[in-house]
Amino acid sequence: MGGALSVCKTNFIFVIVFSFFINLLMFISPLYMIQVYDRVLASRSEVTLIMVTLLAVALLVVYAALESIRSRILVRTGARFDKFIGKNVFSTSFRGHLRSPTGGYSQPVRDLDTLREFLTGGGIITFCDAPWMPIFLAVCYMIHFWIGVVATIGAVAIFGLALANELMTRRHLKDASVASIGANQYVSTTLRNVEIIHALGMMKAISGRWSTLHDRAIGLQAQASDRAGLILATSKFIRTVLQIAILGVGAYLVLESEVTPGAMIASSIMMGRALAPVEGAVAQWKGFMATRSAYDRLSKMFESTQPEPEKMPLPTPTGAITLEQLVVAPPGTNAATLKSVNMQIMPGEVVGVIGPSGAGKSTLARALTGVWAPLSGHVRLDGADIDNWHAELLGPHIGYLPQDVELFSGTIAENIARFTSVDAEAVVKAAQKAGVHEMILQLTDGYNTKIGEGGRSLSGGQRQRLGLARALYGDPKIIILDEPNSSLDSYGEAALAQALRIAKSEKRTVVVISHRASLLNEVDKLAVFTAGTLTMYGPAADVIERLNPRSGTQAPVVQPMGQVTHMTRANA
């Protein structure tokens, strides 16, 4: 965060310089009043009035130009800050959410918007104008001691209100911010499951739960706003009383011939300028508190999420996969769903993975793609730990079809091409391998069809087949398919089986998780998982024989790594 702000250091210096001249030009109005009341009215000189007025207007034009330039600099400062840190915030938030899905990592992007808006708005201007408050107070003392005293009392009173505002609202605003973030995240989660909520008649219950979260946030905000409103009303009252007091004291001093009428009016203006930064701080306090909270959250995120180290590019993988004492748990927990798995897959092998629900099959898929980090043990590709690969460099060599297929807003071609530069030939080739080319051509705009967020305009089977095409795009060396036929009809299953045969003929390593016999017939080896443990692994025919033994005898199977596992009898 400090580095991002230091990049904008030059812009901030320019803003401070412009603020200096802008505040200097604030003396125009009081000086003009002194000239009009003490010189023009006394001399009754119209020429003097015209010249003084023209000079004041000319200087006010300069003032307006400087204000405009300062505003433009602040806007560009915010944009520069966003450009410098935006991608880092997004990538850090992405990695953090990957490791801890419940860690609230969707908030940092909104926090970045809060910081940028503060840097481009009135909050930063208030800070730039604050150092001028003692200067304007000093000028009030130069006009007359008692005028300075009144202005000082006003500044102290309003500053005291600002401090009271901080002390009285800090905890409520912080709690309200946390509650509001929780309510917003609940809405995001709810909207992703809107169909099931509607189908099962859960709207009332879900709405009630959201209302509880939302009402708590609103209640805390209301408490903070009530206190802030009281302080703001008191501030306005004191401001009006001060205006009366400064004019009253000034009039008394005029009657005593200690100041001139022009000085009386000028002192009122000067006090207003002296109190403006304090009043601005009171008005901007809520925004400042939100910005401070956003800054703290971003700082903590960067501190808790280690930056991704530079990794030397490795040669293109051949497809050899080795699992060594692999233990994996869902992010944020220590309850292992894969336990001490040892497994070796040779390049070009097609391996089927079966097992009951909760056996750890999808965990295996996530571990093989590097989505979930191991608690212990290793996932090795060509002997190199998968953590030694940079995700952006390994990604093109991996084809992954998760159990829940997610497509993104864009065209079909963009989704298949993984939102890289669309290679039309490669996109069509992947679609043909997945057996989805003809289906795409039947759509209104073919490969240019926009599918909307999440691919909601497509059926489950269509989304799964497009997900398979995306997995096959670029001819990856390793293909991981998690229940790839769960939403497919007979034609889609036939196309999937053909895609596996093509991958096998091209010597690509394939790991397919499925229960359908049509796919298991295509595999070279079969792995059986039970309760997170690899209980069987070997040639598909041998494993199937042991799962459906013709006799009651049991025999050990020697795995490729030399580990002996005794097979237990299981019903098909």
C-alpha positions in Angstrom: 0.0 0.0 0.0 2.8 2.4 0.9 4.4 1.7 -2.5 1.2 2.6 -4.3 0.9 5.9 -2.4 4.5 6.7 -3.1 3.9 6.3 -6.8 1.5 9.2 -6.5 3.9 11.3 -4.4 4.6 13.7 -7.2 0.9 14.3 -7.9 0.3 15.0 -4.2 3.2 17.5 -4.2 1.5 19.3 -7.0 -1.8 19.3 -5.2 -0.2 20.8 -2.1 1.5 23.5 -4.2 -1.8 24.4 -5.9 -3.5 24.3 -2.5 -1.0 26.8 -1.3 -1.9 29.3 -4.0 -5.6 28.6 -3.8 -5.6 29.3 -0.1 -3.5 32.4 -0.7 -6.1 33.7 -3.1 -8.7 33.2 -0.4 -7.6 36.6 1.0 -9.2 38.2 -2.1 -12.6 38.6 -0.5 -11.6 40.1 2.8 -9.1 42.4 1.2 -11.7 43.5 -1.3 -14.1 44.3 1.6 -11.5 46.3 3.4 -10.8 48.3 0.2 -14.5 48.9 -0.5 -15.5 49.9 3.0 -12.4 51.8 4.0 -11.2 53.4 0.7 -14.0 53.4 -1.9 -16.8 54.5 0.4 -14.6 57.0 2.2 -13.2 58.5 -1.0 -16.4 58.0 -3.1 -14.1 57.1 -6.0 -15.8 55.2 -8.7 -12.5 54.6 -10.6 -11.0 53.0 -7.5 -14.1 50.8 -7.1 -13.9 49.7 -10.8 -10.1 48.9 -10.6 -10.4 47.1 -7.3 -13.3 45.1 -8.6 -11.6 44.2 -11.9 -8.5 43.1 -10.0 -10.5 40.9 -7.6 -12.4 39.3 -10.5 -9.2 38.6 -12.4 -7.7 36.9 -9.3 -10.9 34.9 -8.8 -10.5 33.7 -12.4 -7.0 32.5 -11.5 -8.5 30.9 -8.3 -11.1 29.0 -10.3 -8.5 27.8 -12.8 -6.3 26.5 -10.0 -9.2 24.8 -8.4 -10.0 23.1 -11.7 -6.4 22.0 -12.3 -6.2 20.7 -8.7 -9.4 18.7 -9.2 -8.0 17.2 -12.5 -4.8 16.3 -10.8 -6.7 14.5 -8.0 -8.8 12.6 -10.6 -5.7 11.4 -12.4 -4.0 10.6 -9.1 -6.9 8.3 -8.2 -6.7 6.7 -11.6 -2.9 6.3 -11.3 -3.3 4.8 -7.8 -5.9 2.4 -9.1 -3.8 1.4 -12.1 -0.8 0.7 -10.0 -2.4 -1.4 -7.3 -5.7 -2.5 -9.0 -4.3 -5.7 -10.6 -2.4 -6.5 -7.4 -5.5 -6.2 -5.4 -7.5 -8.4 -7.8 -4.8 -11.1 -8.0 -4.2 -11.1 -4.2 -8.0 -11.2 -3.6 -8.2 -14.0 -6.1 -5.4 -16.1 -4.5 -6.8 -15.3 -1.0 -10.3 -16.5 -2.0 -8.8 -19.6 -3.6 -7.1 -20.5 -0.3 -9.9 -19.3 2.0 -13.3 -19.1 0.2 -15.0 -17.8 3.3 -12.4 -15.1 4.0 -14.4 -12.2 2.5 -12.0 -11.6 -0.4 -14.7 -10.0 -2.6 -14.6 -6.9 -0.4 -11.0 -5.6 -1.4 -12.1 -4.5 -4.8 -14.8 -2.3 -3.3 -12.3 -1.1 -0.7 -10.1 0.0 -3.6 -13.0 2.0 -5.0 -13.4 3.7 -1.6 -9.8 4.7 -1.5 -9.8 6.0 -5.0 -13.0 8.1 -4.4 -11.4 9.5 -1.3 -8.2 10.5 -3.2 -10.3 12.2 -5.9 -12.9 13.8 -3.6 -13.3 16.5 -0.9 -11.6 14.5 1.8 -8.1 14.9 0.5 -8.7 18.6 -0.2 -9.7 19.1 3.4 -6.4 17.7 4.5 -4.5 20.0 2.1 -6.4 23.0 3.4 -6.1 22.1 7.1 -2.5 23.6 7.6 -3.9 27.0 6.6 -6.3 27.2 9.6 -3.6 28.6 11.9 -2.6 31.1 9.3 -6.2 32.4 8.9 -6.4 32.5 12.7 -3.2 34.5 12.9 -4.6 37.0 10.5 -7.7 37.3 12.7 -5.4 38.2 15.6 -3.6 40.7 13.4 -6.9 42.4 12.8 -7.6 42.5 16.5 -6.9 40.4 19.6 -10.5 39.8 20.5 -11.5 38.9 17.0 -8.7 36.3 17.1 -10.0 35.0 20.4 -13.5 34.5 19.1 -12.2 32.7 16.0 -10.0 30.5 18.2 -12.8 29.6 20.5 -14.9 28.6 17.4 -12.1 26.5 16.0 -11.5 24.7 19.3 -15.3 24.1 19.7 -15.7 22.7 16.2 -12.5 20.6 16.5 -13.9 19.2 19.8 -17.1 18.2 18.0 -15.0 16.5 15.3 -13.2 14.6 18.1 -16.4 13.7 19.8 -17.8 12.5 16.4 -14.8 10.1 16.1 -15.1 8.7 19.6 -18.9 8.4 19.5 -19.2 6.8 16.1 -16.0 4.8 15.5 -17.1 1.5 17.0 -20.6 1.7 15.5 -19.3 2.6 12.0 -16.8 -0.3 12.2 -19.4 -2.8 13.3 -21.8 -1.5 10.7 -19.2 -1.9 8.0 -18.5 -5.5 9.0 -22.3 -6.2 9.1 -22.9 -4.6 5.8 -20.1 -6.6 4.1 -21.6 -9.8 5.6 -25.1 -8.9 4.3 -23.7 -8.1 0.8 -21.8 -11.4 0.6 -25.0 -13.2 1.6 -26.8 -11.5 -1.2 -24.1 -12.5 -3.7 -24.3 -16.1 -2.5 -28.1 -16.1 -2.7 -28.2 -14.7 -6.2 -25.9 -17.5 -7.4 -28.5 -20.0 -6.2 -31.7 -18.2 -7.2 -33.2 -21.1 -9.2 -33.1 -23.6 -6.3 -34.4 -20.9 -3.9 -37.4 -20.3 -6.2 -38.0 -24.0 -7.0 -38.0 -25.1 -3.3 -40.0 -22.1 -2.0 -37.1 -20.9 0.1 -37.5 -17.2 -0.7 -39.2 -16.3 2.6 -36.7 -18.0 4.8 -33.7 -16.7 2.8 -35.2 -13.2 2.8 -35.7 -13.4 6.5 -32.1 -14.3 7.1 -30.9 -11.5 4.8 -33.2 -9.1 6.6 -31.7 -10.0 10.0 -28.2 -9.3 8.6 -29.3 -6.2 6.8 -31.3 -4.8 9.7 -28.3 -5.2 12.0 -26.2 -3.2 9.6 -28.9 -0.6 9.2 -29.3 -0.4 13.0 -25.6 0.2 13.6 -25.4 2.8 10.9 -28.5 4.5 12.3 -26.9 4.7 15.7 -23.8 6.2 14.2 -25.8 8.5 12.0 -27.9 9.7 14.9 -24.9 10.6 16.9 -23.2 12.2 13.9 -26.4 14.1 13.1 -26.5 15.5 16.6 -22.9 16.6 16.4 -23.5 18.1 12.9 -26.6 20.0 14.2 -24.5 21.3 17.1 -21.8 22.3 14.8 -24.2 24.3 12.6 -25.6 26.0 15.7 -22.1 26.9 17.0 -21.2 28.1 13.5 -24.2 30.5 13.4 -23.5 31.7 16.9 -19.9 32.4 16.0 -20.9 34.3 12.9 -23.1 36.5 15.1 -20.4 36.8 17.8 -17.7 37.8 15.4 -19.9 40.5 13.8 -21.1 41.6 17.3 -17.5 41.9 18.6 -16.4 43.6 15.4 -19.3 46.1 15.6 -18.3 46.9 19.2 -14.7 47.4 18.2 -15.9 49.7 15.4 -17.9 51.7 17.9 -14.8 51.9 20.0 -12.8 53.0 16.9 -10.4 50.1 17.4 -11.1 48.6 13.9 -12.6 49.9 10.7 -15.9 48.7 9.2 -14.0 46.9 6.4 -11.9 45.0 9.0 -15.1 44.0 10.7 -16.5 42.4 7.5 -13.1 41.0 6.6 -12.7 39.3 10.0 -16.1 37.5 9.5 -14.8 36.2 6.2 -11.4 35.2 7.7 -13.0 33.3 10.5 -15.1 31.5 8.0 -12.0 30.5 6.1 -10.2 29.5 9.4 -13.1 27.2 10.4 -13.7 25.8 6.9 -11.1 22.9 7.2 -12.5 21.9 10.6 -16.1 22.0 9.3 -14.9 20.0 6.2 -13.4 17.4 8.5 -16.7 17.1 10.3 -18.6 16.7 7.0 -16.1 14.3 5.6 -15.7 12.2 8.8 -17.9 9.4 7.7 -16.0 9.1 4.4 -12.7 9.3 6.2 -13.7 6.5 8.5 -14.8 4.3 5.6 -11.5 5.1 3.8 -9.4 4.3 6.9 -11.3 1.0 7.3 -10.8 0.2 3.7 -7.1 1.0 3.9 -6.7 -1.2 7.0 -8.5 -4.1 5.4 -6.3 -3.9 2.2 -3.2 -3.6 4.3 -4.1 -6.7 6.4 -5.0 -8.6 3.2 -1.5 -7.9 1.7 0.1 -8.8 5.0 -1.8 -12.1 5.4 -1.5 -13.1 1.7 2.1 -13.7 0.7 3.1 -12.4 -2.7 3.5 -15.1 -5.3 7.2 -15.6 -5.7 8.9 -15.5 -9.1 9.2 -19.0 -10.6 11.5 -20.1 -13.3 9.6 -21.4 -16.4 9.9 -25.1 -16.7 9.8 -27.3 -19.8 6.5 -28.3 -21.2 5.2 -31.2 -19.1 5.1 -34.7 -20.7 2.1 -35.7 -18.5 3.8 -37.7 -15.8 2.0 -37.3 -12.5 3.3 -38.5 -9.1 1.5 -38.2 -5.8 3.6 -38.7 -2.7 2.0 -39.1 0.7 -0.6 -36.5 -0.4 -2.8 -35.1 2.3 -5.4 -32.5 1.3 -8.1 -30.7 3.1 -10.6 -28.0 1.9 -9.3 -24.5 2.3 -9.7 -23.1 5.8 -10.0 -26.5 7.5 -7.6 -29.3 8.7 -10.1 -32.1 8.2 -8.3 -34.1 5.4 -10.4 -35.4 2.6 -7.4 -37.1 1.0 -5.1 -39.1 3.2 -1.6 -40.3 2.5 -2.3 -41.0 -1.2 0.6 -42.5 -3.2 0.0 -42.8 -6.9 1.9 -42.6 -10.2 0.4 -41.9 -13.6 2.6 -42.3 -16.7 2.4 -40.0 -19.7 -0.4 -40.9 -22.0 -2.3 -43.0 -19.5 -6.0 -42.7 -19.1 -6.9 -43.2 -15.4 -10.5 -43.6 -14.1 -11.3 -42.6 -10.6 -14.3 -44.1 -8.8 -15.6 -44.2 -5.2 -18.7 -43.3 -3.2 -19.7 -39.7 -2.5 -17.4 -38.0 -0.1 -14.5 -40.3 -1.0 -12.2 -37.5 -2.0 -12.5 -37.8 -5.8 -13.2 -34.1 -6.4 -10.5 -33.2 -3.9 -8.1 -35.2 -6.0 -9.1 -33.3 -9.1 -8.5 -30.0 -7.3 -5.1 -31.1 -6.0 -4.0 -32.3 -9.4 -4.8 -28.8 -10.9 -3.2 -26.9 -8.0 -6.5 -25.4 -7.0 -6.2 -26.8 -3.4 -2.8 -26.8 -1.8 -1.7 -30.0 0.1 -1.5 -30.0 3.9 1.4 -32.3 3.4 2.9 -34.4 0.7 3.5 -33.5 -2.9 1.8 -33.4 -6.3 4.6 -33.7 -8.9 4.4 -33.1 -12.7 7.5 -34.6 -14.4 9.1 -34.7 -11.0 8.6 -31.0 -10.2 6.3 -30.1 -7.4 3.2 -28.4 -8.8 3.9 -25.4 -6.5 7.1 -24.8 -8.5 5.0 -24.1 -11.6 3.6 -20.6 -12.3 -0.2 -21.0 -12.7 -0.3 -18.8 -15.7 2.4 -20.9 -17.4 1.1 -24.3 -16.3 -2.6 -23.4 -17.2 -2.3 -23.8 -21.0 -0.9 -27.4 -20.4 -3.9 -28.3 -18.1 -7.4 -29.2 -19.2 -9.8 -29.1 -16.3 -13.6 -29.8 -16.4 -14.9 -29.3 -12.8 -18.0 -31.0 -11.5 -19.8 -27.7 -11.4 -19.2 -26.1 -14.8 -18.9 -22.3 -14.7 -18.9 -20.3 -17.9 -18.3 -16.5 -18.1 -20.0 -13.6 -19.7 -18.8 -13.4 -23.2 -19.0 -15.3 -26.5 -18.8 -19.0 -26.9 -15.5 -18.6 -28.7 -14.0 -16.5 -25.9 -15.1 -19.1 -23.3 -13.5 -22.0 -25.2 -10.3 -19.9 -25.8 -10.2 -19.2 -22.0 -10.5 -15.5 -22.7 -7.1 -15.3 -24.4 -6.7 -14.0 -27.9 -9.2 -16.2 -29.9 -7.4 -18.6 -32.3 -10.3 -19.5 -34.5 -8.7 -22.7 -35.8 -7.8 -23.9 -32.3 -11.3 -23.1 -31.0 -13.0 -25.1 -33.7 -10.5 -27.9 -33.2 -11.3 -28.1 -29.5 -15.1 -27.9 -30.2 -14.8 -30.8 -32.7 -12.9 -32.9 -30.3 -15.6 -32.3 -27.7 -18.3 -33.1 -30.2 -19.9 -29.8 -29.7 -19.1 -28.1 -33.0 -22.4 -28.9 -34.7 -24.4 -27.8 -31.6 -22.6 -24.4 -31.7 -23.3 -23.9 -35.4 -27.0 -24.4 -34.7 -27.0 -21.4 -32.3 -28.1 -18.0 -33.6 -24.7 -16.5 -33.8 -22.6 -19.6 -33.8 -19.3 -19.2 -32.0 -20.1 -15.5 -31.6 -23.2 -16.3 -29.5 -23.1 -14.4 -26.2 -24.0 -16.7 -23.4 -24.4 -14.3 -20.5 -23.2 -14.5 -17.0 -22.7 -18.2 -15.9 -24.0 -19.4 -19.3 -27.6 -19.2 -18.0 -29.0 -19.2 -21.5 -27.6 -22.7 -22.1 -28.8 -26.1 -20.7 -26.7 -28.0 -18.2 -25.6 -30.5 -20.9 -24.6 -27.7 -23.3 -22.6 -26.0 -20.5 -20.8 -29.2 -19.7 -19.9 -29.9 -23.3 -18.6 -26.3 -23.8 -16.6 -26.8 -20.6 -15.1 -29.9 -22.1 -14.2 -28.0 -25.3 -12.5 -25.4 -23.0 -10.6 -28.1 -21.3 -9.4 -29.5 -24.6 -8.4 -26.1 -26.0 -4.8 -25.8 -26.9 -4.2 -29.6 -26.8 -3.1 -29.7 -23.1 -0.8 -32.5 -22.0 -2.9 -33.2 -18.8 -6.7 -33.4 -18.8 -8.7 -33.7 -15.5 -12.4 -34.4 -15.9 -14.6 -34.5 -12.8 -17.9 -36.2 -13.6 -17.8 -35.0 -17.2 -21.0 -36.8 -18.2 -23.3 -35.9 -15.2 -25.5 -33.8 -17.4 -25.0 -35.4 -20.8 -27.5 -37.4 -22.9 -26.5 -40.5 -24.8 -25.2 -38.4 -27.8 -23.1 -36.3 -25.4 -21.7 -39.4 -23.7 -20.7 -40.9 -27.0 -19.0 -37.6 -28.0 -17.2 -37.6 -24.6 -16.0 -41.2 -25.1 -14.7 -40.3 -28.5 -12.9 -37.3 -27.0 -11.2 -39.7 -24.5 -10.2 -42.0 -27.3 -8.7 -39.1 -29.3 -6.8 -37.9 -26.2 -5.5 -41.4 -25.6 -4.3 -41.7 -29.2 -2.5 -38.3 -28.9 -0.7 -39.6 -25.8 -2.3 -37.2 -23.4 -2.6 -38.0 -19.7 -6.2 -38.1 -18.7 -7.8 -38.5 -15.2 -11.5 -39.0 -15.4 -13.8 -39.2 -12.4 -17.0 -41.1 -13.3 -19.3 -43.9 -12.4 -20.6 -44.6 -16.0 -19.4 -47.9 -17.5 -19.3 -46.2 -20.9 -16.3 -44.1 -19.8 -14.6 -46.7 -17.6 -14.3 -48.9 -20.6 -12.0 -46.3 -22.1 -9.5 -46.1 -19.2 -6.2 -47.9 -18.9 -6.1 -47.9 -15.1 -8.6 -47.6 -12.4 -8.3 -46.0 -8.9 -10.8 -46.7 -6.1 -11.1 -44.2 -3.3 -12.9 -44.8 0.0 -13.1 -42.2 2.8 -10.2 -40.2 1.3 -7.9 -43.3 1.0 -6.7 -44.9 -2.2 -7.8 -48.5 -1.7 -7.3 -49.9 -5.2 -5.1 -48.8 -8.1 -4.0 -50.8 -11.1 -4.9 -52.0 -14.6 -8.6 -51.4 -15.1 -9.4 -55.1 -15.8 -7.7 -56.2 -12.7 -9.4 -53.7 -10.4 -12.8 -54.5 -11.9 -12.1 -58.2 -11.4 -11.4 -57.6 -7.8 -14.5 -55.3 -7.4 -16.6 -58.2 -8.9 -14.6 -61.3 -7.8 -15.6 -64.7 -9.2 -14.3 -66.3 -6.1 -14.0 -65.2 -2.5 -10.2 -64.9 -2.5 -8.5 -61.6 -2.3 -5.1 -60.8 -3.7 -2.7 -57.9 -3.4 -2.1 -55.5 -6.2 1.4 -54.1 -6.7 1.2 -50.4 -7.6 3.6 -48.8 -10.1 5.4 -47.1 -7.2 6.0 -50.5 -5.6 3.5 -50.0 -2.8 1.4 -53.1 -2.0 -2.3 -52.5 -1.2 -4.6 -55.3 -0.2 -7.9 -55.0 -2.0 -11.1 -55.3 -0.1 -14.2 -56.7 -1.6 -16.7 -54.1 -2.8 -20.0 -54.4 -4.5 -20.4 -52.8 -7.9 
